[in-house]
């Protein structure tokens, strides 16, 4: 447990809490969290998750823009239904990404856990995109991903980060409930 991990956990928790509340301040805090976790994952050789942080940074800027434009007159961020075809495309893309990233990191790096790291990173990108698009189903995918992340981070000795991801499961459940109340019925849930 390092000072870097402690700060990354605190900033990440606050950013996810703000995301669940549909507060635009979540985006700049998520950007800071990405930078902190980029360095932490580099240090522990979780390269797919390290690279994921760089991609997340771009996604965060995109999400910030989409959310800024997707507000009601009251300032609340509008929740948008996820169509079944888009859900299937996202999950299919996540699977293809997992295979591609896993193959690359297992053959060309000294990654500690190339396949699980790649799978979680790929599906995290799908969940991040769904978050940026304001689909409440992002929270369901985050729950699944976060459960697996808890195990991976515990295995790697990142106890605080494992604890953060355990807490993020609770935040994802709360976020899903909040967004379900706030948005129209979805076609896939």
NUKEKOL-666727 format. One record per residue: x, y, z of N, C-alpha, C, O in turn; residue in three letters. Coordinates in Angstrom, 1 decimal. Atoms other than C-alpha are relative to their C-alpha. Layout:
<pts>
n_px n_py n_pz ca_px ca_py ca_pz c_px c_py c_pz o_px o_py o_pz type
X Y Z X Y Z X Y Z X Y Z Ala
...
</pts>
This chain:
<pts>
n_px n_py n_pz ca_px ca_py ca_pz c_px c_py c_pz o_px o_py o_pz type
0.9 -1.2 0.0 0.0 0.0 0.0 0.9 1.2 0.0 1.7 1.4 0.9 Unk
-0.8 -1.1 0.2 1.5 3.2 -1.2 -0.8 1.3 0.2 -2.0 1.3 0.2 Unk
0.7 -1.3 0.0 0.7 6.9 -0.8 -0.8 0.2 -1.3 -1.9 0.7 -1.3 Unk
0.6 -0.2 1.3 -0.1 6.9 -4.5 -1.3 -0.8 -0.1 -2.3 -0.3 -0.6 Unk
1.2 0.8 0.0 -2.6 4.1 -4.1 -1.1 0.6 0.9 -2.3 0.6 0.5 Unk
1.0 -0.6 -0.9 -4.3 5.8 -1.1 -0.6 1.2 -0.7 -1.9 1.3 -0.7 Unk
0.5 -1.2 0.7 -4.7 9.1 -3.1 -0.9 -0.5 -1.1 -2.0 0.1 -1.3 Unk
0.8 0.5 1.2 -5.9 7.2 -6.2 -1.4 -0.6 0.5 -2.4 -0.3 -0.2 Unk
1.2 0.6 -0.5 -8.5 5.3 -4.1 -1.0 1.1 0.4 -2.2 1.1 0.0 Unk
0.9 -1.1 -0.5 -9.9 8.5 -2.5 -0.6 0.8 -1.1 -1.8 1.0 -1.2 Unk
0.5 -0.8 1.1 -10.1 10.5 -5.7 -1.0 -0.9 -0.9 -2.0 -0.4 -1.3 Unk
0.8 0.9 0.8 -11.6 7.5 -7.6 -1.4 -0.2 0.6 -2.4 -0.1 0.0 Unk
1.3 0.2 -0.7 -14.3 6.9 -5.0 -0.9 1.2 -0.1 -2.0 1.1 -0.4 Unk
0.7 -1.3 0.1 -15.3 10.5 -5.0 -0.6 0.2 -1.4 -1.7 0.6 -1.6 Unk
0.4 -0.2 1.4 -15.4 10.6 -8.8 -1.2 -1.0 -0.4 -2.1 -0.6 -1.0 Unk
1.1 1.0 0.3 -17.6 7.4 -9.0 -1.3 0.4 0.7 -2.4 0.3 0.2 Unk
1.2 -0.4 -0.8 -19.9 8.7 -6.3 -0.7 1.2 -0.7 -1.9 1.2 -0.8 Unk
0.6 -1.1 0.8 -20.4 11.9 -8.3 -0.6 -0.4 -1.3 -1.6 0.1 -1.8 Unk
0.6 0.5 1.3 -21.0 9.9 -11.5 -1.4 -0.6 0.3 -2.3 -0.4 -0.4 Unk
1.3 0.6 -0.4 -23.8 7.9 -9.7 -1.0 1.1 0.2 -2.2 0.9 0.0 Unk
0.9 -1.1 -0.3 -25.3 11.3 -8.7 -0.3 0.9 -1.2 -1.0 1.8 -1.2 Unk
0.2 -0.7 1.2 -25.1 12.5 -12.3 0.5 1.5 0.1 -0.1 2.4 -0.4 Unk
-0.6 -1.3 -0.2 -22.9 15.4 -11.3 1.2 0.2 -0.9 2.1 -0.7 -1.0 Unk
-1.1 -0.2 1.0 -20.6 16.9 -14.0 1.4 0.1 0.6 2.4 -0.1 -0.1 Unk
-1.4 0.0 -0.6 -17.7 17.3 -11.5 0.6 -1.4 0.0 1.8 -1.5 0.3 Unk
-0.6 1.4 0.0 -17.3 13.5 -11.8 1.1 0.0 -1.1 2.1 -0.8 -0.9 Unk
-1.0 0.1 1.1 -15.4 14.1 -15.1 1.4 0.5 0.3 2.3 -0.2 0.0 Unk
-1.3 -0.4 -0.3 -12.5 16.2 -14.0 0.7 -0.9 1.1 1.9 -1.1 1.1 Unk
-0.6 0.9 -1.0 -12.0 14.0 -10.9 0.3 -1.3 -0.6 1.4 -1.9 -0.2 Unk
-0.4 1.2 0.6 -12.1 10.9 -13.0 1.3 0.1 -0.8 2.1 -0.8 -0.9 Unk
-1.2 -0.3 0.8 -9.4 12.5 -15.2 1.3 -0.1 0.9 2.3 -0.7 0.6 Unk
-1.1 0.1 -1.0 -7.2 12.9 -12.1 0.3 -1.4 0.4 1.4 -1.9 0.5 Unk
-0.1 1.4 -0.4 -7.9 9.4 -11.0 0.7 -0.9 -1.1 1.5 -1.8 -0.7 Unk
-0.7 0.7 1.1 -6.8 8.1 -14.4 1.5 0.2 0.0 2.2 -0.8 -0.1 Unk
-1.5 -0.3 -0.1 -3.4 9.8 -14.1 0.6 -0.8 1.2 1.7 -1.3 1.0 Unk
-0.5 0.7 -1.2 -2.9 8.3 -10.6 0.1 -1.5 -0.3 1.1 -2.1 0.1 Unk
0.0 1.5 0.2 -3.9 4.8 -11.6 0.9 -0.4 -1.2 1.4 -1.5 -1.2 Unk
-1.0 0.3 1.0 -1.8 5.0 -14.8 1.4 -0.3 0.6 2.0 -1.3 0.2 Unk
-1.3 0.2 -0.6 1.3 5.3 -12.7 0.0 -1.2 0.9 1.0 -2.0 0.9 Unk
0.0 1.1 -0.9 0.2 2.8 -10.1 0.0 -1.4 -0.8 0.7 -2.3 -0.4 Unk
0.0 1.3 0.8 -0.6 0.1 -12.8 1.3 -0.2 -0.7 1.7 -1.4 -0.9 Unk
-1.3 0.1 0.6 2.7 0.8 -14.5 1.0 -0.7 1.1 1.8 -1.5 0.7 Unk
-0.9 0.5 -1.0 4.5 0.1 -11.2 -0.2 -1.5 0.3 0.7 -2.2 0.7 Unk
0.3 1.4 -0.3 2.7 -3.3 -10.7 -0.1 -0.9 -1.2 -0.6 -2.0 -1.1 Unk
-0.1 0.8 1.3 3.0 -4.4 -14.4 -1.4 -0.5 -0.4 -1.5 -1.6 -1.0 Unk
1.3 0.3 0.5 -0.8 -4.4 -15.1 -0.1 1.0 -1.3 -0.8 2.0 -1.2 Unk
-0.2 -0.9 1.2 -0.1 -2.9 -18.6 -1.3 0.3 -0.7 -1.5 1.4 -1.2 Unk
1.3 -0.2 0.7 -3.6 -3.4 -20.1 -0.8 1.1 0.8 -1.4 2.0 0.2 Unk
0.7 -1.0 -0.8 -5.1 -1.5 -17.2 0.8 1.4 0.0 0.1 2.4 0.1 Unk
-0.7 -1.2 0.1 -2.3 1.1 -17.4 -0.4 0.7 -1.3 -0.7 1.9 -1.3 Unk
0.4 -0.6 1.3 -3.1 1.7 -21.1 -1.5 0.4 0.0 -1.9 1.4 -0.6 Unk
1.4 -0.3 -0.2 -6.8 1.6 -20.2 -0.2 1.4 0.6 -1.1 2.1 0.2 Unk
0.1 -1.3 -0.6 -6.2 4.7 -18.1 0.2 1.1 -1.0 -0.5 2.1 -1.0 Unk
-0.2 -1.0 1.0 -4.9 6.6 -21.1 -1.2 0.1 -0.9 -1.6 1.2 -1.3 Unk
1.2 0.0 0.8 -7.9 5.5 -23.2 -1.1 0.6 0.8 -1.9 1.4 0.2 Unk
1.1 -0.6 -0.8 -10.2 6.4 -20.3 0.1 1.5 0.0 -0.9 2.2 0.0 Unk
-0.2 -1.4 0.0 -8.7 9.9 -20.3 -0.7 0.6 -1.2 -1.4 1.7 -1.1 Unk
0.7 -0.5 1.2 -9.9 10.4 -23.9 -1.5 -0.2 0.2 -2.3 0.7 -0.2 Unk
1.4 0.3 -0.2 -13.2 8.8 -23.0 -0.7 1.0 1.0 -1.8 1.3 0.9 Unk
0.5 -1.0 -1.0 -13.6 11.1 -20.0 -0.3 1.3 -0.6 -1.3 2.0 -0.4 Unk
0.3 -1.3 0.7 -13.2 14.2 -22.2 -1.2 -0.1 -0.9 -2.0 0.8 -0.9 Unk
1.2 0.2 0.9 -15.8 12.7 -24.6 -1.2 0.0 0.9 -2.2 0.7 0.6 Unk
1.2 0.1 -0.9 -18.2 11.9 -21.7 -0.3 1.4 0.6 -1.5 1.7 0.7 Unk
0.2 -1.4 -0.6 -17.7 15.4 -20.2 -0.8 0.8 -1.0 -1.7 1.5 -0.7 Unk
0.6 -0.8 1.0 -18.7 16.9 -23.5 -1.5 -0.5 -0.3 -2.4 0.3 -0.4 Unk
1.3 0.5 0.2 -21.7 14.6 -24.0 -0.9 0.3 1.1 -2.1 0.8 0.9 Unk
0.8 -0.3 -1.2 -23.0 15.1 -20.5 -0.3 1.5 0.0 -1.4 1.9 0.4 Unk
0.2 -1.4 0.0 -22.6 18.9 -20.8 -1.1 0.4 -1.0 -2.0 1.2 -0.8 Unk
1.1 -0.2 1.0 -24.8 18.8 -24.0 -1.3 -0.7 0.3 -2.3 -0.4 -0.2 Unk
1.2 0.8 -0.2 -27.2 16.2 -22.6 -0.7 0.3 1.3 -1.1 -0.6 2.1 Unk
0.7 -0.4 -1.2 -28.7 18.2 -19.7 -1.4 0.6 -0.3 -1.6 1.2 -1.3 Unk
1.4 -0.6 0.1 -32.3 19.2 -19.1 0.2 1.5 0.4 1.3 1.9 0.8 Unk
0.0 -1.3 -0.4 -33.1 22.8 -18.4 0.4 0.2 1.5 0.9 1.2 1.9 Unk
-0.3 0.0 -1.5 -32.8 22.0 -14.7 1.4 -0.3 0.3 1.9 -0.1 1.5 Unk
-1.4 0.3 -0.2 -29.2 21.0 -15.2 0.3 -1.5 0.3 1.4 -1.9 0.3 Unk
-0.1 1.4 -0.2 -29.9 17.3 -14.6 0.4 -0.7 -1.3 -0.1 -0.4 -2.4 Unk
-0.4 0.7 1.2 -28.1 14.9 -17.0 -1.1 -1.0 -0.3 -1.6 -1.8 0.5 Unk
1.0 0.8 0.5 -30.6 13.0 -19.1 0.5 -1.5 -0.2 1.5 -1.6 -0.9 Unk
-0.3 1.5 0.2 -30.5 9.1 -19.0 -0.7 -0.4 -1.3 -1.8 -0.1 -1.6 Unk
0.4 0.4 1.4 -30.8 7.5 -22.5 -0.1 -1.5 0.0 0.8 -2.2 0.5 Unk
0.1 1.4 0.0 -32.1 4.0 -23.1 1.1 -0.6 -0.9 1.5 0.0 -1.9 Unk
-1.0 0.8 0.8 -29.6 1.4 -24.5 -0.8 -1.0 -0.8 -1.5 -1.9 -0.3 Unk
0.7 0.9 0.9 -31.0 -0.4 -27.5 0.7 -1.4 0.0 1.9 -1.5 0.2 Unk
-0.6 1.4 -0.1 -30.5 -4.2 -27.6 1.1 -0.2 -1.0 2.1 -0.8 -0.7 Unk
-1.1 0.2 1.0 -28.5 -4.0 -30.9 1.3 0.7 0.5 2.4 0.2 0.2 Unk
-1.2 -0.7 -0.5 -26.1 -1.5 -29.3 0.6 -0.7 1.2 1.8 -0.8 1.3 Unk
-0.5 0.8 -1.1 -25.8 -3.6 -26.2 0.8 -1.2 -0.5 1.9 -1.5 -0.1 Unk
-0.7 1.2 0.6 -24.9 -6.7 -28.3 1.3 0.4 -0.7 2.3 -0.3 -0.6 Unk
-1.2 -0.5 0.7 -22.4 -4.7 -30.4 1.1 0.3 1.1 2.2 0.0 0.9 Unk
-0.9 -0.4 -1.1 -20.8 -3.3 -27.2 0.6 -1.3 0.6 1.8 -1.3 0.8 Unk
-0.5 1.2 -0.6 -20.5 -6.7 -25.6 0.9 -0.8 -0.9 1.9 -1.4 -0.5 Unk
-0.8 0.7 1.0 -19.2 -8.3 -28.8 1.4 0.7 -0.2 2.4 0.1 -0.3 Unk
-1.3 -0.8 0.1 -16.6 -5.5 -29.1 0.9 -0.2 1.2 2.1 -0.3 1.0 Unk
-0.8 0.3 -1.3 -15.6 -6.1 -25.5 0.7 -1.3 -0.1 1.9 -1.4 0.3 Unk
-0.6 1.4 0.1 -15.0 -9.8 -26.2 1.2 0.0 -1.1 2.2 -0.5 -0.8 Unk
-1.0 -0.1 1.0 -13.0 -9.0 -29.4 1.2 0.7 0.5 2.4 0.3 0.3 Unk
-1.1 -0.8 -0.6 -10.9 -6.4 -27.6 0.7 -0.8 1.1 1.9 -0.7 1.2 Unk
-0.7 0.8 -1.0 -10.2 -8.8 -24.7 0.9 -1.0 -0.7 2.0 -1.2 -0.2 Unk
-0.8 1.0 0.7 -8.9 -11.4 -27.1 1.3 0.7 -0.6 2.4 0.2 -0.5 Unk
-1.1 -0.7 0.6 -6.8 -8.9 -29.0 1.1 0.5 1.0 2.3 0.4 0.8 Unk
-0.9 -0.6 -1.0 -5.3 -7.1 -26.0 0.7 -1.2 0.8 1.9 -1.1 1.1 Unk
-0.6 1.1 -0.7 -4.8 -10.4 -24.2 1.1 -0.7 -0.7 2.1 -1.1 -0.2 Unk
-1.1 0.6 0.9 -2.9 -11.9 -27.1 1.2 0.8 0.0 2.3 0.4 0.2 Unk
-1.2 -0.9 0.0 -0.7 -8.9 -27.4 0.8 0.1 1.3 2.0 -0.1 1.2 Unk
-0.7 -0.1 -1.2 0.1 -8.5 -23.8 0.6 -1.3 0.5 1.7 -1.3 1.2 Unk
-0.6 1.3 -0.4 0.7 -12.2 -23.3 1.2 -0.4 -0.9 2.1 -1.2 -0.4 Unk
-1.1 0.3 0.9 3.1 -12.4 -26.3 1.1 1.1 0.0 2.3 0.8 -0.4 Unk
-1.0 -1.1 0.2 4.9 -9.0 -26.2 0.3 0.8 1.2 1.0 1.8 1.1 Unk
-0.4 -0.7 -1.2 5.1 -7.9 -22.6 0.3 -1.0 1.2 0.1 -2.2 1.0 Unk
-0.1 0.8 -1.2 5.9 -9.2 -19.1 -1.2 0.2 0.9 -1.0 0.2 2.1 Unk
1.2 -0.3 -0.8 2.4 -8.5 -18.0 -0.3 -1.1 1.1 0.0 -2.3 0.8 Unk
0.2 0.9 -1.1 1.5 -10.1 -14.7 -1.2 -1.0 -0.2 -1.1 -2.2 0.1 Unk
1.2 0.8 0.2 -2.0 -11.3 -15.6 -0.6 0.4 -1.3 -1.6 1.1 -1.3 Unk
0.4 -0.6 1.3 -2.4 -10.6 -19.3 -1.4 -0.3 -0.4 -2.1 0.7 -0.9 Unk
1.4 0.3 0.6 -5.7 -12.4 -20.1 -1.1 0.7 0.9 -2.0 1.3 0.3 Unk
1.1 -0.6 -0.8 -7.8 -11.3 -17.1 0.1 1.6 0.0 -0.9 2.2 -0.1 Unk
-0.3 -1.4 0.1 -6.2 -7.8 -17.2 -0.6 0.6 -1.3 -1.3 1.6 -1.3 Unk
0.5 -0.5 1.3 -7.1 -7.5 -20.9 -1.5 -0.1 -0.1 -2.2 0.8 -0.6 Unk
1.4 0.1 0.1 -10.6 -8.8 -20.5 -0.7 1.1 0.8 -1.7 1.7 0.4 Unk
0.6 -1.1 -0.9 -11.4 -6.4 -17.6 0.2 1.3 -0.7 -0.7 2.2 -0.6 Unk
-0.3 -1.3 0.7 -9.8 -3.5 -19.5 -0.9 0.2 -1.2 -1.5 1.3 -1.3 Unk
0.9 -0.2 1.2 -11.8 -4.2 -22.7 -1.4 0.2 0.4 -2.1 1.1 -0.1 Unk
1.4 -0.2 -0.4 -15.1 -4.5 -20.9 -0.2 1.3 0.8 -1.3 1.8 0.8 Unk
0.1 -1.3 -0.6 -14.3 -1.4 -18.9 -0.2 1.1 -1.0 -0.9 2.1 -0.7 Unk
0.1 -1.0 1.1 -14.0 0.5 -22.1 -1.5 0.1 -0.5 -2.0 1.1 -0.7 Unk
1.4 0.1 0.4 -17.5 -0.7 -23.1 -0.8 0.7 1.1 -1.7 1.6 0.8 Unk
0.8 -0.7 -1.0 -18.9 0.4 -19.7 0.3 1.5 0.1 -0.7 2.2 0.3 Unk
-0.3 -1.4 0.0 -17.1 3.7 -19.9 -0.7 0.7 -1.1 -1.3 1.8 -1.0 Unk
0.7 -0.5 1.1 -18.6 4.3 -23.3 -1.5 0.1 0.3 -2.1 1.2 0.0 Unk
1.5 0.0 -0.3 -22.1 3.4 -22.1 -0.2 1.1 1.1 -1.3 1.7 1.1 Unk
0.1 -1.0 -1.0 -21.5 5.8 -19.1 0.0 1.4 -0.7 -0.9 2.2 -0.5 Unk
0.0 -1.2 0.7 -20.6 8.6 -21.5 -1.2 0.3 -0.8 -1.7 1.4 -1.0 Unk
1.2 -0.1 0.8 -23.6 7.9 -23.6 -1.3 0.1 0.9 -2.4 0.2 0.4 Unk
1.0 -0.1 -1.0 -25.7 8.1 -20.4 -1.0 -1.1 0.0 -2.2 -1.0 0.3 Unk
0.9 1.2 -0.1 -27.1 4.5 -20.6 0.1 -0.5 1.4 1.2 -0.8 1.9 Unk
0.0 0.5 -1.3 -28.1 3.3 -17.2 0.6 -1.4 0.1 1.1 -1.8 1.2 Unk
-0.5 1.3 -0.1 -27.0 -0.2 -18.1 1.5 -0.1 0.2 2.1 -1.1 0.5 Unk
-1.4 0.0 -0.4 -23.4 0.9 -17.7 0.3 -0.5 1.3 1.3 -1.2 1.6 Unk
-0.2 0.4 -1.4 -23.8 0.3 -14.0 -0.1 -1.5 0.1 0.6 -2.1 0.9 Unk
0.1 1.5 -0.1 -24.8 -3.4 -14.6 1.3 -0.6 -0.5 1.8 -1.5 0.1 Unk
-1.3 0.5 0.5 -21.6 -4.0 -16.6 1.1 0.4 1.0 2.0 -0.5 1.2 Unk
-1.0 -0.3 -1.1 -19.6 -2.1 -14.0 0.0 -0.9 1.1 1.0 -1.3 1.7 Unk
0.1 0.9 -1.2 -20.9 -4.4 -11.3 0.8 -1.3 -0.3 1.6 -1.8 0.5 Unk
-0.7 1.2 0.4 -19.7 -7.5 -13.2 1.5 0.2 -0.1 2.3 -0.6 0.5 Unk
-1.5 -0.2 0.2 -16.3 -6.0 -14.1 0.6 0.3 1.4 1.7 -0.2 1.7 Unk
-0.5 -0.3 -1.3 -15.8 -4.6 -10.6 0.2 -1.2 0.9 1.2 -1.3 1.7 Unk
-0.1 1.2 -0.7 -16.4 -8.0 -9.0 1.3 -0.7 -0.3 2.0 -1.2 0.5 Unk
-1.3 0.7 0.5 -13.6 -9.5 -11.1 1.2 0.8 0.4 2.2 0.2 0.7 Unk
-1.1 -0.9 -0.4 -11.4 -6.5 -10.4 0.4 -0.2 1.4 1.6 -0.2 1.8 Unk
-0.4 0.2 -1.4 -11.6 -7.1 -6.7 0.9 -1.2 0.2 1.9 -1.1 0.9 Unk
-0.8 1.1 -0.1 -10.2 -10.5 -7.1 1.4 0.2 -0.6 2.4 -0.2 0.0 Unk
-1.3 -0.3 0.7 -7.4 -9.4 -9.5 0.9 0.9 0.9 2.0 0.6 1.1 Unk
-0.8 -0.9 -0.8 -6.3 -6.5 -7.3 0.4 -0.6 1.3 1.5 -0.4 1.8 Unk
-0.4 0.7 -1.3 -6.4 -8.6 -4.1 1.2 -1.0 -0.3 2.1 -1.1 0.5 Unk
-1.1 0.9 0.4 -4.2 -11.2 -5.9 1.3 0.7 -0.2 2.4 0.2 0.2 Unk
-1.2 -0.8 0.2 -1.7 -8.5 -6.9 0.4 0.8 1.2 1.4 1.5 1.2 Unk
-0.4 -0.7 -1.3 -1.6 -7.2 -3.3 -0.3 1.5 0.0 0.2 2.2 0.9 Unk
0.5 -1.4 0.0 -3.3 -3.9 -4.1 -1.3 0.0 0.9 -2.4 0.2 0.4 Unk
1.1 0.2 -1.0 -5.5 -4.2 -1.0 -0.9 1.2 0.0 -2.2 1.0 -0.1 Unk
0.9 -1.1 0.0 -6.8 -0.7 -1.0 -0.8 0.2 -1.3 -2.0 0.5 -1.3 Unk
0.7 0.0 1.3 -7.6 -0.8 -4.7 -1.1 -1.0 0.0 -2.2 -0.8 -0.6 Unk
1.0 1.1 0.0 -9.4 -4.1 -4.2 -1.2 0.5 0.9 -2.4 0.3 0.5 Unk
1.1 -0.5 -0.8 -11.4 -2.4 -1.4 -0.8 1.1 -0.7 -2.0 1.2 -0.6 Unk
0.6 -1.0 0.7 -12.1 0.5 -3.6 -1.0 -0.6 -1.0 -2.2 -0.2 -1.1 Unk
0.8 0.7 1.0 -13.5 -1.8 -6.3 -1.2 -0.7 0.7 -2.3 -0.8 0.1 Unk
1.1 0.6 -0.7 -15.6 -3.6 -3.7 -1.0 1.1 0.3 -2.2 0.9 0.2 Unk
0.9 -1.1 -0.2 -17.0 -0.2 -2.7 -0.7 0.5 -1.2 -1.9 0.9 -1.2 Unk
0.6 -0.4 1.2 -17.6 0.6 -6.3 -1.1 -0.9 -0.5 -2.0 -0.4 -1.2 Unk
1.1 0.9 0.3 -19.8 -2.4 -6.6 -1.3 0.6 0.6 -2.3 0.7 0.0 Unk
1.2 -0.7 -0.7 -22.1 -0.7 -4.0 -0.4 1.3 -0.7 -1.5 1.6 -0.8 Unk
0.3 -1.2 0.7 -21.8 2.6 -5.8 -0.7 -0.3 -1.4 -1.6 0.5 -1.8 Unk
0.6 0.4 1.3 -22.7 0.9 -9.1 -1.4 -0.4 0.2 -2.3 -0.1 -0.6 Unk
1.4 0.4 -0.3 -25.8 -0.6 -7.5 -0.8 1.3 0.3 -1.9 1.4 -0.2 Unk
0.7 -1.2 -0.3 -26.7 2.8 -6.1 -0.2 0.9 -1.3 -1.3 1.5 -1.5 Unk
0.1 -0.7 1.3 -26.0 4.4 -9.5 -1.1 -0.5 -0.9 -1.8 0.3 -1.5 Unk
1.1 0.6 0.8 -28.2 2.0 -11.3 -1.4 0.3 0.5 -2.3 0.7 -0.3 Unk
1.4 -0.4 -0.6 -31.1 2.6 -8.9 -0.3 1.5 -0.3 -1.4 1.8 -0.7 Unk
0.2 -1.5 0.2 -30.6 6.4 -9.2 -0.3 0.3 -1.5 -1.3 1.0 -1.8 Unk
0.2 -0.2 1.4 -30.4 6.3 -13.0 -1.3 -0.6 -0.5 -1.9 -0.1 -1.4 Unk
1.3 0.7 0.3 -33.4 3.9 -13.2 -1.1 0.9 0.3 -2.1 1.0 -0.4 Unk
1.1 -0.9 -0.4 -35.5 6.4 -11.3 0.0 1.3 -1.0 -1.0 1.9 -1.2 Unk
-0.1 -1.3 0.7 -34.2 9.3 -13.5 -0.3 -0.1 -1.5 -0.6 0.9 -2.1 Unk
0.1 0.1 1.5 -34.6 7.8 -17.0 -1.1 -0.8 -0.5 -1.8 -1.5 0.3 Unk
1.1 0.8 0.6 -37.0 6.2 -19.4 0.3 -1.5 0.1 1.5 -1.9 0.2 Unk
-0.2 1.4 0.0 -37.5 2.5 -19.5 0.9 -0.4 -1.2 0.9 0.2 -2.3 Unk
-0.9 0.5 1.0 -34.8 0.6 -21.4 -0.5 -1.1 -0.8 -1.4 -1.8 -0.3 Unk
0.5 1.1 0.8 -35.3 -1.8 -24.2 0.6 -1.4 0.3 0.2 -2.4 -0.2 Unk
-0.7 1.2 -0.3 -32.9 -4.4 -22.8 -0.2 -0.5 1.4 0.1 -1.7 1.7 Unk
0.1 0.4 -1.4 -33.6 -4.5 -19.1 -1.5 -0.2 0.4 -1.7 -0.6 1.5 Unk
</pts>
